[in-house]
Amino acid sequence: MKVIIPTAGLGTRLRPHTYSKPKPLVSVAGKPVLGHILDTLTRFPIDEMIFITGYLGNQIADYVTSNYKIPARFIEQTELKGQAHAVYLAREVVSGPTIILFVDTIFEADLSRLTEQDIDGAIFCKEVDDPRRFGVAFTKDGFITRLVEKPATDESKLAMIGLYYIRDVQWLMRAIEVLMLRNIQTKGEYFLTDALQLMVENGARFTAPTVDVWEDCGKPETVLRTNRYLLDHGRDHVDTDRLCGSIIIPPVYVDDTAQVINSIIGPYVSIAAGAMVKDSIIRDSIINRDAQIISATLQSSLIGDHAVVLGDFRELNVGDSSEIRYGRSAQ
């Protein structure tokens, strides 16, 4: 089985972090999002992974080849025409059973027995309260009858999570060709949902298996939520012997090369390699590689590589019945 992983998006919702790195390399729980995804995929028998790269794509290639011994191929998407167009760029190097996975999707699903099922594919879904910003699936008798990208109503709450299994990937490629020939677009782009809908209309039998875990990494608040989930589920790590006069409130991740001095860390904090935190209080935050946090109090924060945050401790002589406020509470 082969895997197609589109990674060419600009990641505009995660700026300023994605000005200098592609979205798949944004860090959660001590590792880039892409790393967590590859850790999951490499548990299954994969023949080759095809990465569709674009903006800062050389960083994707460097990360994969430096950290994973997997057969990998990198294809550049020079024009951002949408998801389906990105997948179509792999048409000459894939055949037969194929997995397609969008890189901002942290998931827990069993992929080991997909090829044993008498189906044309599986589109993994999760029920959500508000499906209008996702693609959704409609089902009957266990099979998908209709797929809609960004529906106007919540008639179906089965949101597609960005993980697909296609038994005959060349059938999908032909559907994408039709999509582009007919110029079927959603908001100016060719969406994979519309190509899969063409397959359904031509008799494809897709199931919609649901997953218990789907963590999105597309926005700052969802990156922090994913960080919390991963730390709660075994990705925490602290070598307490390396800490200097600090208090750790688990779960947290502190890289062995990071320095934590006279600080209170946690819960839900990730501190990457080479970072230094001194005289600070941090919770629910991600501190990236080689950043410096000194005399600061942080909550719900993303601090980029090599960033410097300098706070300010105050010396007070406060009399009876006085009140001192800082920050939001002062407004």
Secondary structure, DSSP 8 states (H G I E B T S, - for coil): -EEEEE-----GGGTTGGGTS-GGG-EETTEEHHHHHHHHHTTS--SEEEEEE-TTHHHHHHHHHHH--S-EEEEE--S---HHHHHHTTTTT--SSEEEE-TTEEEE---TTGGGSSSSEEEEEEE-S--TTSEEEEEETTEEEEEEES-SS-S--EEEEEEEEESSHHHHHHHHHHHHHTT--BTTB--HHHHHHHHHHTT--EE--B-SEEEE-SSHHHHHHHHHHHHHTT--B--GGG-BS-EE-SSEEE-TT-EEES-EE-SSEEE-TT-EEES-EEESEEE-TT-EEES-EEES-EE-TT-EEE---------TT-----GGGG-
